[in-house]
Each structure stands twice: as structure tokens, then as C-alpha cells.
Amino acid sequence: MAARNARMVVDKDFRIGKVDDRIYGSFIEHLGRAIYRGIYEPDHPEADEQGFRKDVLELVRRLRVPIVRYPGGNFVSGYNWEDGVGPREKRPRRLELAWKSIETNEIGLNEFVDWARKANSQVMLAVNLGTRGVDEARNLVEYCNHPAGTYWSDLRRSHGYEQPHNIKVWCLGNEMDGPWQIGHKTAQEYGRLAAETARVMKMVDPTIELVVCGSSGTGMRTFPEWEATVLEHTYELVDYISLHTYYGNPENDTANFLAKTMDMDRFIRTVVATCDYVKAKKHSKKTIYLSHDEWNVWFHSHEGDRKVKPWQVAPPLLEDIYTMEDALTVGAMIITLLKHADRVKIACLAQLVNVIAPIMTEKGGKAWAQTICYPFMHASLYGRGFVLQPVVNCPVYDTKDFTDVPVVESVAVANEETGALTIFAVNRDLADVVLLECDVRSFEGYRVVEHIVLEHEDIKATNTATNPFNVVPHSNGNARADGGRITATLPRLSWNVIRLQKA
């Protein structure tokens, strides 16, 4: 096997920004088996007293997910949150139009808050700006966050929750630029509604942070004019603007698929530039940050979803079974997010269980980790601290959609509190190993404590219920540190985590 060479410099002064832990957030929607038969299965042997699966909770806790976006997604644009609170026997069954399912409302806001606490996470709550608006949003904030003594706060207390939920991050609708969205609006229409909704929500609780809807992808015809128009209305009222990114490989072109994070990087840079343009235009001192609150690989399930009979309760929808190849793209997407840690403060892997998810479950059976679980978990565990901009000199390649694609995609994170330095690297080369030489002289006295590698001889290999450990990481990487220099072999088509610690 041939080898290719790459050189890299990591210096403690080349800081991009501090990682906001919420960049390792996720997302759960009332969609498919994400909730029902996902996190919640009351007749399962592993169910707790509230019907939540303890095996799923354990897998989620291992990922250290700090925040979970809920309840949608497309679902939220037709959702009446009042349907999901109060006595279960009085909750209505509804036609759920976004995903053509029946919503039983057995799980609602309060139960989800309970689940999130068990998962050691916080809730990022979305309000319905599709079929509803200002009044519903202010009532929901009052229900969740006001202590007592008002109609909605006392209603929460009557439901058994005396203390406020104290939810701090709120989404002003979902993908309102999308023609598929219930209540789809123009940028002008949405910007005005979002501004008035934001103003009233912050009247109820001035401490909350708000995320306004940005574009649903770089392919939207209104991008980035949508961002500019929406921010014209909302700039001084909101804290973040959202981005959504999904990639697939229906053409079975691995080289092009692994290069798609270049589009993600361009997306982020364009949104940042648009935010700063509006800031300059308004002569504002405020900086808008980014919430990349939906991102993942999503394409495997499209054909199967078209065959699912409508109006079922929790039908199997969007159940992508992920490959080794998908894990590499997810790893490169994580690296891309980290490279923009100065502006991307929240990100949500969409979604968390069963629906385009790192965790899968069997009804009445086991739960297991998909291939994409591992890069996400490694970044969440070891990618906290300050992101350092690496200087990388490596071979490049061209694809049908991209030019000058680096064979090695990499970033480094230094944690001053623990004295750790972690290098994340994806080798995109389809055939060759890469011999990496990394200059870390500014980290004097550091030693390699572990070199984790995720690889498989079959790029299409998956983890399944019958073979849940087919694609798993190992710690047999050969990274070594000597005299301020790290040398490591990055196997072909691999995800690498090189962990160093001050001696």
C-alpha cells in the first residue's frame, strides 16, 4: 500500500474560539419512532417508572448531550402544545400533517423535560409560528418559566410541576423558508412575526435566548437574501440565527460525498457575512451567533419512507442505517463546526434516536450505537476547550462538485483546565494511508495518551441489531510524540482522535 504525506502545525496561540458545550446538542421530534418506541416504551423490560427506556438513556448519557431541541422540526408548525400537558386520559389524538401520522400526545412538554433531566441535558424549545404565533408563544413561556401566581404558571403547578422548567433557549419556529412547511411564509412575513413574537416572549422572561429561522440549506433559492431580510426585522431582538444541513450520497460517489463539508463551510461563512452586513447596516454593537440546530447525513431512508402507509402511530420513518462512509462525513462535519467555534455556539445532531440517529432501538429489544455515534461521542468527550486553527499542508483532489479538497480534514482543541490537547482528523483518501507529521512545539512536555481510530475494510459496513459492534473504534493507532513533533499513520478512509496530555 502506498502512503501520502501531510504536515500540520498546531500552536496554542492560533485560537479560533472557545467551544460552547451546546455545539454537541441533539434533536428529538415527534416523528417516526424517535419518541414512541424510541426514548419511550412503557412495556419494554428496560422501561423506568415513567416508561422511558433506561438502556437508551444510558447511551444518551455517554454522548454527554448538553441540550436537545424539541418538539420539532416540521412537526412544531402544526402543533398545539396544550394537547400534550395535563391528564393523559384527556389528551386528544390528532392528525399530524407534517409526517402524515397519528399523534397520541402521550408524551408532551412536561414528560420531555423529565426525560431531558434524566439524560443530563437541557431542553431547547421550539414554538409554533406556522399555524400559531405571538399569543401561543407568550403563554408557553409563562407556563414553562414563570414561578407562580398567574393562569399559565399555576396551570403548570396543577399538572404536578411546582418549580418552573426554566427553559433558556427557544426557537422561533422551524424552517419557515421551506414551501413544505405548514404555514410557510415569505422572509418579510416571517421576519415581522418573529420580531413581534420575540419581543413578547422576552417581556415574559427577559433572560431567555432566541433563535430565529435562517435558511434550510444552501440550495434554497432565497438564500442568503432570507437571512438579510429576517435579520432586518429581528436583529436587536434575537441571539442566534439557525442553519440546517443534510448531505447524502445517492450517486455512490464516495470522494464527492466526503467533500461535501466544503459546502457546509461555505454555508457558515456566508451566514456569518450576512449577519455582519446587517450589523454594519444597523450600526449595531451586537453580534449574532449561529445555531446549526439540524445537521447530519440523510438519504438512505427516502425510498422506504415513500412506501409507509399514512396515519399510523409512530411508523418507522427516516430510519437511515448508517455506514462507515457516513461516519467519516459526520466526523468531517463536526470538524467544520469546530472550525467556526467563534460564531457557531449551538448545534444539534438531527436526530438522536431511530430517526436519522446515532442510536437505534428494537421494539421490546436492544438498543445500539450506529457508526455515526462514534465521531460525535469522541468530539463531545474530548473536544471541549479552545479550538486551535491548524495549518495543514496535504494533498488535494477534485470531484464533480468540488475542487482542491484536502485529503486530511483536521482541527485541534486544547483544554486548559485538564491540560489536554486533542487532534481530530479524517483521512479522505480512498486508497492510501497518510503519514501525518504535526508540529506541536508550543505544547512542551505533552505526550500521546491514546490514538483512537474508526476504520473498516468495507466502507459500506454498518451496525445492526444482529451485529451491533461491526464498526467500532479501536485504540491501536500509532501516534507518537517526540521533541515537539507528533507522527501518526492515518489509515485510508478513517476517523482519528489523537489525545495528548501534559506530562
QUILINDA-V181103 format. One record per pair of residues at least 4 apart in sequence whose ideal C-beta (glycine too) atoms are under 6 Angstrom apart, sorted by sequence separation. I is the first residue (numbers start at 0). J is the second residue. If there is no record, write none. Layout:
I_J ; I_J
//
This chain:
18_22 ; 32_36 ; 33_37 ; 34_38 ; 35_39 ; 36_40 ; 46_50 ; 47_51 ; 70_74 ; 71_75 ; 74_78 ; 85_89 ; 106_110 ; 127_131 ; 131_135 ; 140_144 ; 141_145 ; 145_149 ; 184_188 ; 186_190 ; 189_193 ; 193_197 ; 201_205 ; 215_219 ; 221_225 ; 226_230 ; 229_233 ; 230_234 ; 233_237 ; 300_304 ; 321_325 ; 339_343 ; 350_354 ; 352_356 ; 361_365 ; 368_372 ; 372_376 ; 377_381 ; 378_382 ; 489_493 ; 28_33 ; 29_34 ; 32_37 ; 34_39 ; 41_46 ; 59_64 ; 70_75 ; 95_100 ; 115_120 ; 147_152 ; 155_160 ; 156_161 ; 175_180 ; 178_183 ; 184_189 ; 214_219 ; 217_222 ; 278_283 ; 350_355 ; 351_356 ; 397_402 ; 414_419 ; 455_460 ; 462_467 ; 480_485 ; 27_33 ; 40_46 ; 46_52 ; 47_53 ; 174_180 ; 350_356 ; 352_358 ; 353_359 ; 360_366 ; 489_495 ; 45_52 ; 95_102 ; 115_122 ; 145_152 ; 307_314 ; 336_343 ; 353_360 ; 413_420 ; 426_433 ; 462_469 ; 478_485 ; 479_486 ; 45_53 ; 82_90 ; 214_222 ; 248_256 ; 359_367 ; 395_403 ; 396_404 ; 462_470 ; 41_50 ; 43_52 ; 45_54 ; 82_91 ; 92_101 ; 93_102 ; 142_151 ; 175_184 ; 395_404 ; 412_421 ; 460_469 ; 478_487 ; 112_122 ; 126_136 ; 141_151 ; 336_346 ; 359_369 ; 395_405 ; 460_470 ; 487_497 ; 39_50 ; 92_103 ; 141_152 ; 214_225 ; 411_422 ; 477_488 ; 39_51 ; 40_52 ; 197_209 ; 304_316 ; 357_369 ; 393_405 ; 394_406 ; 38_51 ; 138_151 ; 142_155 ; 213_226 ; 246_259 ; 274_287 ; 393_406 ; 410_423 ; 90_104 ; 175_189 ; 357_371 ; 393_407 ; 357_372 ; 409_424 ; 455_470 ; 391_407 ; 38_55 ; 146_163 ; 300_317 ; 407_424 ; 408_425 ; 193_211 ; 211_229 ; 300_318 ; 357_375 ; 391_409 ; 77_96 ; 144_163 ; 244_263 ; 300_319 ; 453_472 ; 478_497 ; 77_97 ; 299_319 ; 389_409 ; 83_104 ; 143_164 ; 144_165 ; 406_427 ; 451_472 ; 452_473 ; 82_104 ; 171_193 ; 211_233 ; 389_411 ; 406_428 ; 420_442 ; 74_97 ; 84_107 ; 143_166 ; 451_474 ; 73_97 ; 83_107 ; 84_108 ; 387_411 ; 452_476 ; 83_108 ; 84_109 ; 171_196 ; 420_445 ; 449_474 ; 211_237 ; 386_412 ; 387_413 ; 407_433 ; 450_476 ; 213_240 ; 348_375 ; 80_108 ; 209_237 ; 213_241 ; 215_243 ; 242_270 ; 384_412 ; 385_413 ; 450_478 ; 209_238 ; 210_239 ; 211_240 ; 212_241 ; 213_242 ; 296_325 ; 384_413 ; 208_238 ; 382_412 ; 384_414 ; 210_241 ; 383_414 ; 447_478 ; 296_328 ; 447_480 ; 446_480 ; 458_492 ; 319_355 ; 454_490 ; 175_212 ; 317_354 ; 169_207 ; 171_209 ; 176_214 ; 177_215 ; 190_228 ; 194_232 ; 198_236 ; 294_332 ; 317_355 ; 25_64 ; 176_215 ; 186_225 ; 190_229 ; 194_233 ; 197_236 ; 454_493 ; 27_67 ; 167_207 ; 168_208 ; 169_209 ; 170_210 ; 171_211 ; 172_212 ; 193_233 ; 197_237 ; 381_421 ; 29_70 ; 167_208 ; 174_215 ; 191_232 ; 333_374 ; 452_493 ; 453_494 ; 24_66 ; 25_67 ; 26_68 ; 27_69 ; 69_111 ; 124_166 ; 186_228 ; 190_232 ; 194_236 ; 329_371 ; 28_71 ; 128_171 ; 176_219 ; 186_229 ; 234_277 ; 440_483 ; 452_495 ; 21_65 ; 28_72 ; 30_74 ; 122_166 ; 128_172 ; 226_270 ; 326_370 ; 330_374 ; 439_483 ; 20_65 ; 21_66 ; 29_74 ; 123_168 ; 124_169 ; 125_170 ; 176_221 ; 217_262 ; 326_371 ; 329_374 ; 333_378 ; 451_496 ; 28_74 ; 223_269 ; 227_273 ; 325_371 ; 340_386 ; 439_485 ; 226_273 ; 230_277 ; 234_281 ; 240_287 ; 323_370 ; 450_497 ; 67_115 ; 125_173 ; 321_369 ; 326_374 ; 437_485 ; 78_127 ; 176_225 ; 217_266 ; 239_288 ; 241_290 ; 242_291 ; 249_298 ; 321_370 ; 337_386 ; 449_498 ; 75_125 ; 223_273 ; 243_293 ; 244_294 ; 245_295 ; 246_296 ; 321_371 ; 436_486 ; 448_498 ; 76_127 ; 109_160 ; 239_290 ; 241_292 ; 247_298 ; 75_127 ; 112_164 ; 129_181 ; 130_182 ; 245_297 ; 291_343 ; 435_487 ; 447_499 ; 448_500 ; 67_120 ; 69_122 ; 76_129 ; 77_130 ; 129_182 ; 289_342 ; 295_348 ; 71_125 ; 288_342 ; 289_343 ; 295_349 ; 435_489 ; 445_499 ; 66_121 ; 68_123 ; 290_345 ; 291_346 ; 292_347 ; 64_120 ; 288_344 ; 293_349 ; 432_488 ; 433_489 ; 445_501 ; 446_502 ; 66_123 ; 444_501 ; 297_355 ; 432_490 ; 444_502 ; 59_118 ; 60_119 ; 80_139 ; 432_491 ; 132_192 ; 136_196 ; 140_200 ; 144_204 ; 295_355 ; 431_491 ; 56_117 ; 430_491 ; 56_118 ; 133_195 ; 137_199 ; 141_203 ; 51_114 ; 133_196 ; 140_203 ; 426_489 ; 428_491 ; 128_192 ; 136_200 ; 140_204 ; 424_489 ; 133_199 ; 137_203 ; 39_106 ; 426_493 ; 30_98 ; 425_494 ; 257_327 ; 253_324 ; 257_328 ; 260_331 ; 264_335 ; 271_342 ; 424_495 ; 34_106 ; 260_332 ; 263_335 ; 267_339 ; 338_410 ; 29_102 ; 85_158 ; 337_410 ; 423_496 ; 84_158 ; 334_408 ; 260_335 ; 422_497 ; 38_114 ; 334_410 ; 331_408 ; 421_498 ; 420_499 ; 210_290 ; 373_453 ; 419_500 ; 418_501 ; 334_423 ; 370_462 ; 369_462 ; 331_425 ; 330_425 ; 76_173 ; 75_173 ; 327_425 ; 373_472 ; 367_467 ; 370_470 ; 72_173 ; 71_173 ; 361_464 ; 76_180 ; 77_181 ; 76_181 ; 76_182 ; 377_496 ; 374_494 ; 323_455 ; 324_458 ; 323_458 ; 322_459 ; 323_460 ; 322_461 ; 258_398 ; 261_401 ; 320_461 ; 255_398 ; 258_401 ; 254_398 ; 255_399 ; 255_400 ; 258_404 ; 323_470 ; 330_494 ; 327_494 ; 257_427 ; 101_310 ; 103_312 ; 99_309 ; 101_312 ; 68_292 ; 36_313 ; 35_313 ; 68_347 ; 32_313 ; 32_315 ; 31_316 ; 31_317 ; 58_358 ; 58_366 ; 55_366 ; 54_366 ; 22_336 ; 38_352 ; 62_376 ; 37_352 ; 37_353 ; 63_379 ; 33_350 ; 62_379 ; 33_352 ; 33_353 ; 24_345 ; 26_347 ; 32_353 ; 33_354 ; 18_340 ; 25_347 ; 24_347 ; 25_348 ; 26_349 ; 27_350 ; 31_354 ; 37_360 ; 16_340 ; 21_345 ; 22_346 ; 26_350 ; 27_351 ; 30_354 ; 15_340 ; 16_341 ; 19_344 ; 15_341 ; 25_351 ; 36_362 ; 23_379 ; 18_383 ; 17_385 ; 16_386 ; 14_385 ; 15_386 ; 15_388 ; 13_387 ; 13_388 ; 9_387 ; 9_389 ; 7_389 ; 8_390 ; 7_391 ; 6_392 ; 5_393 ; 3_394 ; 5_407 ; 9_411 ; 3_431 ; 5_433 ; 2_431 ; 1_431 ; 2_432 ; 3_433 ; 4_434 ; 5_435 ; 6_436 ; 7_437 ; 8_438 ; 9_439 ; 11_441 ; 10_441 ; 2_434
//
